[in-house]
Amino acid sequence: MKIRQLLFGLLLSANFVSNAQDSKKEVLFSIDDKPYYTDEFSRVYKKNIDLVKDESQKDLNQYLELFVGYKLKINKANKLGLQNNPKYQSELKSYRSQLSKNYLTDTKVTKELIEEAYNRSQKEIKASHILIMVDENAAPADTLKAYNQILDIRKKAVAGEDFGKLAQQFSQDPSAKENSGDLGYFSAFRMVYPFESGAFKTKKNEVSKPVRTRFGYHLIKVNDIRDNRGAVSVAHIMIMKPADASSSEKGKAKIQDIYRKLQQGEKFEELAKQFSEDKSSAGKGGVLNSFSSGELSSDKFENVAFSLSKQNPVSEPFESEYGWHIVKFLEKHPVKTFQEMETELDGKIRKDDRSRLIVNSMNEKLRKKYAVKRDSKLYASLVKTANDGLYTSSWKIPEDTNSFNKPLFTIKDKTVTGTDFLNYMNNQQKNVPEVKPVSKLVDVLYEKFLDEQLNSYYNDNLENEFPEFADVMEEYRDGLLLFDLMEKEIWEKSKTDTIGLQNFYQKNSANYKWKNRYDVLIVSSTKSDFIKKAQKMLKKDKTADYIKQNLNSGTEIQVLEKEGVFEEGNEVLPKNVTFKPGVTDVIKEGDYYFVTRVNKVLPAGDKTLEECKGKVVNDYQQYLEENWVSDLKKEFTINVNKDTFEKVKKQIKS
């Protein structure tokens, strides 16, 4: 809808801009005596001017109209009390969380990890591994035992013993018995980060030093390293699997028929247009968007596509999870550039073990920024309250906490008490690490608690730290209010106001009409003698199955058919289809001959409201939007300072 596009154009730009403001802040206009200032108007205009596609909206006079209209809607939302809606407040909190991400991480470390991930994504490694399991919080003695065990195994591997047999004998990965530790090919983000790093730092045919992950200690043998396959562009013809499994043979037979037509010299693109059941690509001759390894949900389809080349451009029919395909090679593409992958890699890093490195770096910065000093005496008394019950979730906060209810540390103007830490320990009981003795466990919990408090304080004060963040948050607040208002005043009304919708449909019924429609059976062939035979059969009212059975042999497909109801102008219809029942003359279009039997004609006429309800609802929404601002101008009093506006225009143009 236009209003959504306008709102995003006005307010929800993903790029932050400089917070430079006019040297003198003046009232540009008011709505019911509420002032709106020149600095906000100038900032929003400058930030979004390149995003606006409608040239009329770049005109400052027109833009002021849009801006005033936008503020009218916000006033209406506040007047209705939509800002108090719990759903709105929850969404605002969620938006703030997303917006704050760039401020809450160490950008230098993030950039280094993105570059590392990109470099690794250029390669795919084929590796095997041996695992000796040990918990990441295990006692030192257990950790040392596992480490010595993995070292002994490594000595055997380095001495020349077969790595696969060692994996079968010693690895505690359950799958090792069957696959000898073989992991196949993988690239960045396919394994936990420490394992990935160990693999990428190991040379081909060598065995890594022990690698520690949260699962235990690993040995990694790199069996092969190959270049990333990049991306490939293909076209395909698809016959979808039927819901009824008993009908699957029919789909398989049809893809074989199409393949034989290809072998007879018919064009792939034409066959895709006529018979492919992938509606998104059939009209384009079966052409798909380019894809790289792992982007499709079918490994089978990907592997077939990547196996093709200019020398071997067309696959044999094959079955995937979704149907039967014939794939044609179009082009191979190199691996994406760093600029093309940067945003994608950033998102993956935030969900990966790598994120711990970013978090740790940010925590270190905040500790330096706020320089917290702990009350050592109070902390010592807090440690004494802890016991082994923390490991079994049976520890309880002391009944009398008065002596702990005083500052443990202070972050600028925020005081954190000993009681706050007691409550934190209580909430952490279900997930405490197996760190012993209990005094060390309390130290671990305290460090985590301190980092959380520092991050919380920093996050809560982003508006004070970064003026541009405060500006964008204000815009988000208004934007969300507008969405809620639109939902209430426009979108829901257009769906539930049945009388208004019916009246709108009746006034505009000329916009909702059927063209002529044809119930047809179309037969095609590359051979004129076979199409003439098909024409005779059509005149005798023979079915599509009858025609195929009599004209197609077991090895050669001479004719293919398509039947259904199609509207006039549909590209499926041959050009000589006329508005009367019967069998047409044979017509040649390109390399194909066509003959059509028109079983029934449905003349042009009005669509019922039910037949076109989706389009009527969309049109009704647009109608309501266009008339809405006019009503709001009557509801609120608007005063524009024309002299101030003229000064703003000169400042912006200069």
QUIVEN-V528869 format. One record per pair of residues at least 12 apart in sequence whose C-alpha atoms are under 8 Angstrom apart, sorted by sequence separation. I is the first residue (numbers start at 1). GAP is how many residues later the second one is. D is the distance in Angstrom with one decimal. If there is no record, write none. Layout:
I,GAP,D ; I,GAP,D
This chain:
25,12,6.4 ; 26,12,5.5 ; 134,12,6.6 ; 168,12,5.3 ; 207,12,6.6 ; 208,12,5.2 ; 239,12,6.0 ; 273,12,5.2 ; 314,12,7.2 ; 315,12,5.3 ; 385,12,7.7 ; 405,12,5.7 ; 406,12,6.1 ; 548,12,7.3 ; 583,12,7.3 ; 584,12,5.4 ; 25,13,6.0 ; 26,13,7.7 ; 133,13,7.3 ; 153,13,7.5 ; 167,13,5.5 ; 168,13,7.2 ; 198,13,6.3 ; 207,13,5.6 ; 208,13,6.4 ; 239,13,7.9 ; 258,13,7.3 ; 272,13,5.1 ; 273,13,7.0 ; 314,13,5.7 ; 315,13,6.5 ; 385,13,7.2 ; 404,13,7.1 ; 405,13,5.6 ; 406,13,7.6 ; 534,13,6.5 ; 574,13,7.7 ; 583,13,5.7 ; 584,13,6.4 ; 25,14,5.9 ; 132,14,6.3 ; 167,14,5.6 ; 207,14,4.4 ; 271,14,7.7 ; 272,14,5.3 ; 314,14,4.4 ; 404,14,4.8 ; 405,14,5.2 ; 583,14,4.2 ; 584,14,7.8 ; 165,15,6.5 ; 206,15,5.7 ; 207,15,6.8 ; 239,15,7.6 ; 269,15,7.8 ; 270,15,6.4 ; 313,15,5.5 ; 314,15,6.3 ; 404,15,5.4 ; 582,15,5.5 ; 583,15,6.2 ; 22,16,7.5 ; 164,16,4.6 ; 195,16,6.6 ; 205,16,6.5 ; 206,16,6.0 ; 239,16,6.5 ; 269,16,4.1 ; 313,16,4.8 ; 581,16,7.4 ; 582,16,5.1 ; 22,17,5.5 ; 132,17,7.6 ; 153,17,7.9 ; 164,17,6.3 ; 194,17,7.0 ; 195,17,7.6 ; 204,17,7.8 ; 205,17,5.4 ; 206,17,7.9 ; 238,17,7.7 ; 268,17,7.4 ; 269,17,6.6 ; 312,17,8.0 ; 313,17,7.7 ; 425,17,8.0 ; 534,17,7.9 ; 544,17,6.7 ; 581,17,4.7 ; 582,17,6.6 ; 21,18,5.5 ; 45,18,7.9 ; 132,18,6.6 ; 164,18,7.7 ; 194,18,6.9 ; 195,18,6.7 ; 202,18,8.0 ; 204,18,5.0 ; 205,18,5.3 ; 401,18,6.7 ; 580,18,7.1 ; 581,18,5.5 ; 131,19,8.0 ; 194,19,6.0 ; 202,19,7.8 ; 203,19,6.6 ; 204,19,5.8 ; 205,19,7.3 ; 301,19,6.5 ; 310,19,6.9 ; 577,19,7.1 ; 581,19,5.6 ; 22,20,7.9 ; 202,20,6.7 ; 204,20,5.8 ; 300,20,6.2 ; 308,20,7.7 ; 309,20,6.0 ; 310,20,7.8 ; 425,20,7.0 ; 574,20,6.9 ; 580,20,7.6 ; 581,20,6.5 ; 21,21,7.8 ; 192,21,7.6 ; 199,21,6.3 ; 204,21,6.7 ; 308,21,5.8 ; 530,21,7.2 ; 577,21,7.7 ; 580,21,6.4 ; 21,22,7.0 ; 198,22,7.3 ; 199,22,7.7 ; 298,22,6.9 ; 305,22,6.7 ; 309,22,8.0 ; 382,22,7.6 ; 574,22,7.7 ; 579,22,6.5 ; 20,23,7.9 ; 195,23,7.8 ; 199,23,6.8 ; 298,23,6.9 ; 304,23,7.8 ; 305,23,7.8 ; 521,23,7.5 ; 19,24,7.7 ; 305,24,7.0 ; 397,25,6.5 ; 421,25,7.6 ; 424,25,7.3 ; 41,26,7.8 ; 378,26,7.1 ; 397,26,7.5 ; 421,28,7.3 ; 530,28,6.9 ; 531,28,7.5 ; 379,29,7.1 ; 397,29,6.9 ; 530,29,7.4 ; 17,30,6.7 ; 378,30,6.6 ; 396,30,7.0 ; 395,31,7.4 ; 527,31,7.4 ; 375,32,7.5 ; 526,32,7.5 ; 11,33,7.3 ; 375,33,5.3 ; 525,33,6.0 ; 526,33,7.9 ; 10,34,6.8 ; 237,34,7.7 ; 374,34,5.8 ; 375,34,6.4 ; 395,34,7.8 ; 525,34,4.8 ; 10,35,7.7 ; 13,35,7.2 ; 237,35,5.2 ; 374,35,4.9 ; 524,35,5.6 ; 525,35,6.7 ; 128,36,7.7 ; 130,36,7.8 ; 236,36,7.1 ; 239,36,7.9 ; 373,36,5.9 ; 382,36,7.2 ; 393,36,5.0 ; 523,36,6.6 ; 524,36,5.5 ; 11,37,7.7 ; 130,37,5.2 ; 238,37,8.0 ; 239,37,6.1 ; 240,37,6.3 ; 372,37,6.4 ; 373,37,7.3 ; 392,37,7.4 ; 393,37,5.8 ; 523,37,5.8 ; 524,37,6.3 ; 10,38,6.0 ; 129,38,7.0 ; 132,38,7.8 ; 237,38,7.4 ; 238,38,4.9 ; 239,38,5.4 ; 240,38,7.7 ; 372,38,6.4 ; 391,38,6.8 ; 392,38,7.7 ; 523,38,4.4 ; 9,39,6.3 ; 131,39,7.9 ; 132,39,6.1 ; 133,39,6.4 ; 237,39,4.8 ; 238,39,5.5 ; 239,39,7.6 ; 372,39,6.3 ; 379,39,7.4 ; 390,39,5.5 ; 391,39,7.9 ; 522,39,5.5 ; 523,39,6.6 ; 130,40,7.3 ; 131,40,4.9 ; 132,40,5.6 ; 236,40,7.9 ; 237,40,7.5 ; 238,40,5.9 ; 378,40,7.1 ; 382,40,7.5 ; 521,40,7.0 ; 522,40,5.2 ; 31,41,7.3 ; 130,41,4.7 ; 131,41,5.4 ; 132,41,7.9 ; 237,41,7.5 ; 370,41,6.3 ; 391,41,6.6 ; 521,41,5.9 ; 522,41,6.0 ; 9,42,6.0 ; 130,42,7.4 ; 131,42,5.8 ; 370,42,7.2 ; 390,42,7.4 ; 521,42,4.3 ; 9,43,6.2 ; 130,43,7.2 ; 391,43,7.3 ; 411,43,7.3 ; 414,43,7.8 ; 520,43,5.5 ; 521,43,6.8 ; 539,43,7.6 ; 519,44,7.6 ; 520,44,5.7 ; 539,44,6.2 ; 237,45,7.5 ; 519,45,5.7 ; 520,45,6.3 ; 538,45,6.8 ; 130,46,7.9 ; 411,46,7.6 ; 519,46,4.3 ; 520,46,7.7 ; 518,47,5.4 ; 519,47,6.6 ; 390,48,8.0 ; 517,48,6.6 ; 518,48,5.4 ; 535,48,7.3 ; 158,49,7.1 ; 237,49,5.9 ; 517,49,5.5 ; 518,49,6.4 ; 157,50,7.4 ; 235,50,7.1 ; 236,50,4.8 ; 388,50,6.3 ; 517,50,4.3 ; 518,50,7.3 ; 130,51,6.3 ; 235,51,4.6 ; 236,51,6.5 ; 387,51,6.2 ; 516,51,5.9 ; 517,51,5.6 ; 522,51,7.9 ; 535,51,7.6 ; 128,52,7.6 ; 129,52,5.0 ; 235,52,3.9 ; 236,52,7.5 ; 386,52,7.0 ; 515,52,6.1 ; 516,52,5.2 ; 128,53,4.9 ; 129,53,6.7 ; 154,53,7.6 ; 234,53,6.0 ; 235,53,5.5 ; 386,53,7.5 ; 514,53,7.8 ; 515,53,5.9 ; 128,54,4.2 ; 129,54,7.4 ; 233,54,7.8 ; 234,54,6.0 ; 532,54,7.3 ; 127,55,6.2 ; 128,55,5.4 ; 154,55,7.7 ; 233,55,6.7 ; 234,55,7.8 ; 531,55,7.4 ; 127,56,5.7 ; 128,56,7.5 ; 233,56,6.5 ; 234,56,7.1 ; 383,56,6.3 ; 386,56,7.5 ; 126,57,6.9 ; 127,57,6.2 ; 233,57,4.3 ; 259,57,7.4 ; 126,58,5.1 ; 127,58,6.8 ; 163,58,7.7 ; 232,58,5.3 ; 233,58,6.8 ; 259,58,6.9 ; 539,58,7.7 ; 125,59,7.8 ; 126,59,4.1 ; 151,59,7.1 ; 231,59,6.2 ; 232,59,5.7 ; 383,59,6.5 ; 538,59,6.4 ; 125,60,5.1 ; 126,60,6.5 ; 150,60,6.8 ; 231,60,5.1 ; 232,60,6.4 ; 268,60,7.9 ; 535,60,6.3 ; 124,61,5.9 ; 125,61,5.3 ; 231,61,4.1 ; 256,61,6.7 ; 518,61,7.9 ; 534,61,7.7 ; 535,61,7.9 ; 124,62,5.2 ; 125,62,6.2 ; 230,62,5.7 ; 231,62,7.2 ; 255,62,6.6 ; 531,62,6.6 ; 124,63,4.7 ; 147,63,7.6 ; 229,63,7.3 ; 230,63,7.4 ; 516,63,7.7 ; 531,63,7.0 ; 123,64,6.3 ; 229,64,7.2 ; 531,64,6.9 ; 154,65,7.1 ; 526,65,6.1 ; 527,65,7.7 ; 528,65,6.5 ; 121,66,5.8 ; 526,66,4.7 ; 527,66,7.0 ; 120,67,6.8 ; 121,67,5.3 ; 150,67,6.8 ; 259,67,7.4 ; 525,67,5.6 ; 526,67,5.8 ; 120,68,5.8 ; 150,68,7.3 ; 524,68,6.4 ; 525,68,5.3 ; 150,69,7.3 ; 255,69,6.6 ; 524,69,5.6 ; 525,69,6.8 ; 146,70,7.9 ; 147,70,6.7 ; 255,70,7.1 ; 524,70,4.6 ; 117,71,6.1 ; 146,71,7.1 ; 234,71,6.9 ; 255,71,7.6 ; 523,71,5.8 ; 524,71,6.7 ; 127,72,7.6 ; 251,72,7.9 ; 252,72,6.6 ; 522,72,6.9 ; 523,72,5.5 ; 232,73,7.3 ; 251,73,7.3 ; 522,73,6.0 ; 523,73,6.4 ; 125,74,7.6 ; 232,74,6.7 ; 522,74,4.5 ; 125,75,7.7 ; 521,75,5.8 ; 522,75,6.6 ; 520,76,6.7 ; 521,76,5.3 ; 136,77,7.5 ; 229,77,7.9 ; 520,77,5.6 ; 521,77,6.7 ; 136,78,5.2 ; 520,78,4.6 ; 521,78,7.6 ; 135,79,6.6 ; 136,79,7.1 ; 519,79,5.9 ; 520,79,5.6 ; 120,80,7.4 ; 134,80,8.0 ; 135,80,6.4 ; 136,80,6.9 ; 518,80,6.5 ; 519,80,5.4 ; 520,80,7.3 ; 134,81,6.3 ; 135,81,6.3 ; 241,81,5.9 ; 518,81,7.6 ; 519,81,5.1 ; 133,82,5.7 ; 134,82,4.4 ; 240,82,6.2 ; 241,82,4.5 ; 518,82,6.1 ; 519,82,6.3 ; 133,83,4.2 ; 134,83,7.2 ; 240,83,4.3 ; 241,83,7.3 ; 518,83,4.9 ; 519,83,8.0 ; 132,84,5.8 ; 133,84,6.4 ; 239,84,5.7 ; 240,84,6.5 ; 367,84,7.9 ; 370,84,7.9 ; 517,84,5.9 ; 518,84,6.2 ; 131,85,6.8 ; 132,85,5.3 ; 238,85,6.7 ; 239,85,5.2 ; 516,85,7.3 ; 517,85,4.9 ; 131,86,5.8 ; 132,86,6.5 ; 238,86,5.6 ; 239,86,6.6 ; 516,86,5.9 ; 517,86,6.4 ; 131,87,4.6 ; 238,87,4.6 ; 367,87,7.4 ; 516,87,4.7 ; 517,87,7.3 ; 130,88,5.4 ; 131,88,6.8 ; 237,88,5.5 ; 238,88,6.8 ; 363,88,6.0 ; 366,88,6.5 ; 515,88,7.1 ; 516,88,4.5 ; 129,89,6.4 ; 130,89,5.2 ; 236,89,6.4 ; 237,89,5.3 ; 366,89,7.4 ; 515,89,4.5 ; 516,89,8.0 ; 129,90,5.4 ; 130,90,6.8 ; 236,90,5.5 ; 237,90,6.7 ; 514,90,5.1 ; 515,90,7.0 ; 129,91,4.5 ; 236,91,4.4 ; 363,91,7.8 ; 513,91,7.1 ; 514,91,5.3 ; 128,92,5.8 ; 129,92,6.1 ; 235,92,5.8 ; 236,92,6.0 ; 363,92,7.5 ; 513,92,5.5 ; 514,92,6.0 ; 127,93,6.7 ; 128,93,5.3 ; 234,93,6.6 ; 235,93,5.1 ; 513,93,4.4 ; 514,93,6.0 ; 127,94,5.5 ; 128,94,6.7 ; 234,94,5.5 ; 235,94,6.7 ; 512,94,6.3 ; 513,94,5.1 ; 127,95,4.4 ; 128,95,7.3 ; 234,95,4.7 ; 235,95,7.1 ; 512,95,5.8 ; 126,96,6.1 ; 127,96,5.2 ; 233,96,6.7 ; 234,96,5.0 ; 510,96,7.6 ; 125,97,7.0 ; 126,97,5.4 ; 127,97,7.0 ; 232,97,8.0 ; 233,97,5.3 ; 234,97,7.0 ; 509,97,7.2 ; 125,98,7.7 ; 126,98,4.9 ; 232,98,7.7 ; 233,98,5.0 ; 125,99,5.9 ; 126,99,6.2 ; 232,99,5.9 ; 233,99,6.1 ; 125,100,4.6 ; 232,100,4.3 ; 233,100,7.7 ; 512,100,6.9 ; 124,101,5.8 ; 125,101,6.5 ; 231,101,5.9 ; 232,101,5.7 ; 123,102,6.8 ; 124,102,5.3 ; 230,102,7.5 ; 231,102,4.9 ; 123,103,5.7 ; 124,103,6.1 ; 230,103,5.9 ; 231,103,6.4 ; 123,104,4.6 ; 124,104,5.7 ; 230,104,4.8 ; 231,104,6.7 ; 505,104,7.1 ; 122,105,6.1 ; 123,105,4.8 ; 229,105,7.6 ; 230,105,4.2 ; 122,106,5.2 ; 229,106,7.3 ; 230,106,7.3 ; 121,107,7.0 ; 228,107,7.0 ; 502,107,7.7 ; 505,111,6.6 ; 501,115,7.7 ; 501,116,7.2 ; 504,116,6.9 ; 501,119,6.8 ; 495,122,6.7 ; 494,123,6.0 ; 494,126,6.3 ; 494,127,5.8 ; 491,130,6.4 ; 490,131,6.1 ; 490,134,6.5 ; 490,135,6.9 ; 189,159,7.6 ; 193,159,7.4 ; 192,160,7.7 ; 193,160,5.7 ; 192,161,6.6 ; 193,161,6.4 ; 189,163,7.5 ; 122,213,7.1 ; 118,220,6.6 ; 115,223,7.9 ; 118,223,7.6 ; 118,224,8.0 ; 118,227,7.5 ; 114,228,6.8 ; 117,228,7.2 ; 114,231,6.0 ; 114,232,6.2 ; 114,235,7.4 ; 110,236,7.6 ; 113,236,7.6 ; 113,241,7.5 ; 109,248,7.6 ; 110,248,6.3 ; 109,249,6.0 ; 106,252,5.8 ; 109,252,7.4 ; 105,253,6.3 ; 106,253,7.5 ; 105,254,6.7 ; 106,255,6.3 ; 106,256,5.3 ; 105,257,5.8 ; 104,258,7.4 ; 266,260,7.6 ; 275,287,7.9 ; 274,288,7.7 ; 260,295,7.6 ; 261,295,7.5 ; 137,296,6.3 ; 138,296,6.8 ; 139,296,7.6 ; 260,296,6.4 ; 261,296,6.0 ; 137,297,5.5 ; 138,297,7.7 ; 139,297,7.9 ; 260,297,6.5 ; 261,297,7.7 ; 137,298,6.4 ; 274,298,7.3 ; 257,299,7.8 ; 258,299,7.7 ; 257,300,5.9 ; 266,325,7.9 ; 104,351,7.7 ; 104,355,7.2 ; 100,359,7.5 ; 103,359,8.0 ; 100,362,7.9 ; 96,377,7.0 ; 95,381,7.6 ; 92,384,7.4 ; 92,385,6.6 ; 92,388,7.2 ; 91,389,7.8 ; 88,392,6.9 ; 88,393,7.3 ; 88,396,7.6 ; 83,398,6.6 ; 82,399,6.7 ; 82,402,7.2 ; 78,403,8.0 ; 82,403,7.5 ; 74,404,6.3 ; 77,404,6.2 ; 77,405,6.9 ; 74,407,6.6 ; 77,407,7.9 ; 74,408,6.1 ; 77,408,5.7 ; 73,409,6.6 ; 76,409,8.0 ; 73,412,7.6 ; 19,448,6.9 ; 19,449,5.5 ; 18,450,7.0 ; 17,451,7.2 ; 16,452,7.1 ; 16,456,7.9 ; 11,461,7.9 ; 12,463,7.5 ; 11,464,5.9 ; 12,464,7.1 ; 11,465,7.2 ; 12,467,7.8 ; 11,468,7.0 ; 7,472,7.0 ; 73,556,7.8 ; 76,556,7.9 ; 72,557,7.7 ; 73,559,7.5 ; 69,560,6.1 ; 72,560,6.6 ; 72,561,7.6 ; 72,564,7.6 ; 60,589,7.0 ; 32,604,6.0 ; 33,604,7.9 ; 31,605,6.5 ; 32,605,5.0 ; 31,606,5.6 ; 32,606,6.5 ; 42,606,7.4 ; 46,606,8.0 ; 31,607,4.7 ; 38,607,8.0 ; 30,608,5.8 ; 31,608,6.7 ; 29,609,7.2 ; 30,609,5.3 ; 29,610,5.5 ; 30,610,6.6 ; 38,610,6.9 ; 42,610,7.0 ; 29,611,4.2 ; 28,612,6.2 ; 29,612,5.6 ; 28,613,5.4 ; 27,614,7.3 ; 28,614,7.9 ; 28,616,6.1 ; 1,617,7.9 ; 27,617,7.6 ; 28,617,6.3 ; 26,618,7.4 ; 2,620,7.5 ; 1,621,7.3 ; 3,622,7.5
